[in-house]
Amino acid sequence: MYKLLIATLVAIASSFACFFSSLPQKSIYHSLYISSSFSDNASISQHLYSLTRRPHVAGTEANAEVARYVLSTLSSYNIRSHIKSYGVSLTYPVSRSLILTHPPSDTTYTFDLRQETYEGDPYIDMADEVLPTFYAYAKSGNVVGPVLYANYGRLEDFMSLKTRGVNVSGAVGAVLYTDRKDYGGGGDAKGFPNDKWMPPSGVQVGTLYKGCGDPTTPGWASTEECERISNEEVDKRGEIPLIPSLPVSAADGEAIIKSIGGEVADGVWQGCEDGPVYRIGPGPGILNLSYTGKQVINTIENVIGIIEGEEEPDRFVVLGNHRDAWTFGAVDPNSGTAALLEVAGRLRKLQKKGWKPRRTIIFCNWDAEEYGLTGSTEWVEENREMLASRVVAYLNVDIAVGGAGFYAASTPQLDQLLMQATQQVEDPDNSSQSIFDSWIGTSVDLKIGRLGGAGSDYAAFLQHVGIPAADMSFGKGYPVYHSMYDDFIWMRDFGDPMFRRHVAVASIWGLVALALADEEFLPFNYLSYAIELQKKADDIISEVLEKDINFTPLFKSIEDLKIAATKINSERKEIQGSKGWASMWKSKPWQVRQLNDRLMMAERAFIDRDGLLKRQWYKHLIYAPSEHNAYGSVSFPGISDAIERAKQVNTEESWSSVQHEVWRVSRAIIHVSLVLNGVLT
């Protein structure tokens, strides 16, 4: 009997040991993920080289070829993958010309509008595959007129011209150039391939479309059988300029500037010190701009890969990067694509070690981002309800590496998670410290940006559906942006010679994804959100101190959010504290699930179904692009837009609209608090 009892106790003890050893040791896997044995800069370099062999604009066979590469790579990692196609409206250049006339002699100069190759250029045979420089969705036309200089063409620039008695409302065309002051390094700086700077013939191309997704299917997916609005209806929506335009190089831009007379522009409007004097005009130089484009419905392809979660397969962590490029795209976007494939490869290695994610991880490689965030927007619009009910967070990397220095932006509840991840990853440019140390370190001001701009594929997830999101990169801006010189050689020689920054981005991206996918409790902190809203509310009040706007509802709602955020943080600690030997057989997983659902769904409550005034697709009342700058991040966009309009017209009705927007935001924040509290009123 005694021997039998001992044997039983040993058996029970062994079963407990087996039970605990079989529990997912997530932290061990997470440490392994960032180990040197798992990271591979040679593999990332090879991926980038393969992805950027040819220019691959959306809707072309070259881009479909890159899609197949991404698909086959994910499939080789045993990740269940597929291609989701859409037929979308895209535009391409057919012909263009630009002629400058110099009165009074009327001598003319015809610009060749070419980006030059260089001696030893390994991509010289591919130069003819680069599309002629153009703007997507530019209007076709032939226009003639005296030249006027408008600095960066921002709202404040046009207002400045107006104070000088110059009205540009009758402009018939637009020419934008790549100023040496911004992209050429200035002075004696040398252009690529001798240095990182844009060479004199380099041209930054892009899109003129201010919206998101296919312009002919606003708000719904461009599936095989779908409703489309006419081009005339697209024009009426006001998201595409109605005058023809062209991008030109720094060399061409300076030649045009020299033809302009009149008043000398202000100092901040001037170019490089060794450049010509910038004058406002108009004239006497005259430009004849001719552009013809074609608009077609072309197929774009998103590549989707899925690692299914073991315990909560219906909760998704989504990682996204776009694939299409205006030219070769070594920086934008394929440094991000190479990093995405690196993350996928490392997760496959973890699977071989026994790791299984708690929640589902989805890899998304988007198409046609450059035209207007098209691939991601169409996918989100098609899967809106599923995504709204199941996605934990969206993690975006567009440009993974454009230079030195880590940059990140997020919705505030992810701030702490981003900082924790960067503390675990070595700075690729200084091995004696972490990325966190070089990025934030002892700084008093938090350096995490916000995702108000519509500069990349997080827009549909956050600003249309209300999904927590983050975006990260090394380097903020790079000189050869959207030009023919954004190729593998530039990256190898200047952007990331050892590809260590690529490895670091993949490490941070993956760590954040692993935390969101594996941690029992979602690592969200809405107290950070409340603190952020408080700061932004203080800022916006300073803009209208002299006006009778009541901000009390806004501040009251933020205080309620602080209380709700503190309460749910306490609940989480209480549940975590109750777990142990005494409660091992009384686990209540529904409590964890219910609390996580409140954390996940809280961001959705910032969404207003009516959207922003005149911009209904943007439905998030805290973060959206500036009305006049798609890349500009704005907090409380509805209030900011209303203030700008009220300042211009200064009527009682316009200021009443500001008050209405304050109430709208206040109500949204109240809804967030109610979701976090999880109790019906």
C-alpha positions, 0 to 999 in steps of 0.5 A: 500500500505504501509503495503503491501510494508513492508510485501514485504520487510520482505519477501525479507529479510527473503528469503535472510536470508534463502538463506545465512543460506542454504549455506554450512557452511563448516568451522562449519562442519570441526570444528565439525569433530575434536570435542571430541564428534566425535572422538572415540579411543575406536572404533579405538581400536576395529577396530584394534583388529578385523583387526589383529586377524590373520596373513593376507598375501596378497592372503590368505583367512585370508586377504579376511576375513579382506577385508570383514570386511572393506567393511561391516564397510564402508557399515554400514556408508552408504558409497557406497562400492565395492571390485575390484579384480585382479589376480597377481603373488605372491610368498610363501615359501615352504622350507628353511634351513640354515647351518653354518660350522666352519672350521677347525673342520667342526662342523655344526650348523643348524638354526631353523629359527623360531620366538619364542612365549612367555609365555602368548602370546594370539596369540600362537594358531595363530603362525602356521598361520604366514608364515615361514620367507622369502623374496617375489620373492626370487629365489629358489636355494641351494648355499654354500660359505664362509661368507662375511660381507657387512654392510647394503648392500648399494652401498656405502658399496660395494664400501667400500669393493672394496677399501679393495680389496673385490669384491662381484660381484660373490656372490651366496646368501644373508642373511640379519639379524635384528641387535640388534644395530638397532632394539634391543635397545642395552645394557640391553634393553629387547625385546617384550613382556617386552619392545618395542624392537625386541626380539632375535628371531625376523625376519624382512621379506619383498619383494625383488621386486624393481618395482611397481605392478605385475611383470608379467604385467609391466605398465598395470593392471592384469585384468581377461584377460590380457597380461603377460610376462614370468618369464624369461622376468621378470628376464631380467628386473633386478627388482628381484635379481637372487640369493637365499636369506633369512632373519634371526634374531639378534641371528642367525645373531650374530652367523654367524658374529662370524664365520667370520674372517679377517680384523676388520670392521670399527667402523660404521660397528660394532654392539652393544657394548656388541656384537661380533667383526664384521669382513669382511671375507670372511670366514672361516665360510661357509653357506649352504643356501637352499630356495624353493618358489612357484609362483602363480597367486592369487586374491587380493582385493582392497576395494573402498568406495565413498562419492559423491560430490554435486557440483563437483562429477567429482573431486576426493579426494582419501584417501588410506591405505593398508590392507595386512600384513606380519603377524598380522600387528597392526602397519603396516598397520592396524593402518592406516586401523583403522584410515581410518575407523575412518575417514569414521565414522566421515564423516558419522556423519557429513552427518547426521548433513547435510554436503555434500562434494563439491567434491567426496571423495574416500576411498581405502583400498589396497591389496598386498602392501607388495609385491610391492605396487601391489593393488594400482598400478594395480588400478591406471594402470587400471584407469590411464586416469580417475584418471589423469583427475579428482583426486585433491590429494591422501592422504596416511596413511600406518603406522598411529602409530608406536610411538611418534612424528608426521611425514609428507611428501608431494608434496610442494604445500600441505605444507601449508595445512598440517601445517594448519591442524596440528595447529587445532589438539591437540598433543596426548602426550601433551594436552597443545599444538597443533601437529604443535607446537610439530612438527614444532613449532619455527623450522627454517627448514621445517620438511615436507619430500618429497615423492621421495621414493617408500615406500608406495601406493602414488607411483603410484599416484604421480610418475606414474601419477603426482597427488599431494600427502601426507603421514603422521604417528606418529613415524618413524620406529618401532622396531618390523617392519615386524615381528611376534611381530607386533600385537595388544598387542605391540600396546596396550602396547607400540605403543599407549596405549590410542589410542590417536595418532590414533585419532590424525592421523584420525583428521589430515587426515580428516581435509586435506581431508575436505579442499580439498573436500570442499574449493571452491578454491583448497588450493594449493600453487605452490610458495612453490614448486618453493622455494623447487626446488630452494633449491634442484637445489642449492644442486645438483650443489654442486655435479658437480661444477668441471664439465662443466654442464650448469644449467642456463635452470633449474634456468630460468625455476624455476624463471618462475615457481615462477612468474606463481605461484605468478600470479595464487595466485593473480588471486585467491585473485582477484576472491575471493575479487570480491564476495559479494553483488554486484556480488551475482547475477553475479557469474561465477563458470566457473572462479573458475573451470578453476582456480582449473583445472590449480592448479590440472593439474600442477603436471601432467606436471612434468610427462615425458612419456618416464620415467626415464632411465632404469626405465620407470614406474617412470615418475615424473622428480622431485620425484622418488626413488633412483636407489639403494634405493627404500625407499630413496627420491631423488629430480631430480632423472634423474639428480641424476642417471645420475651424479652417472653413470657419476662419475663411468665411467667419460666419455664425453658421460656420462657427456653429459647425465647429461646435457640432464637430466638437459634440461628434468627437465627444460622443465617439469618445463616450462610446469608446469608454462604454465599450471598454466598460463592457456594461450596458447603460 
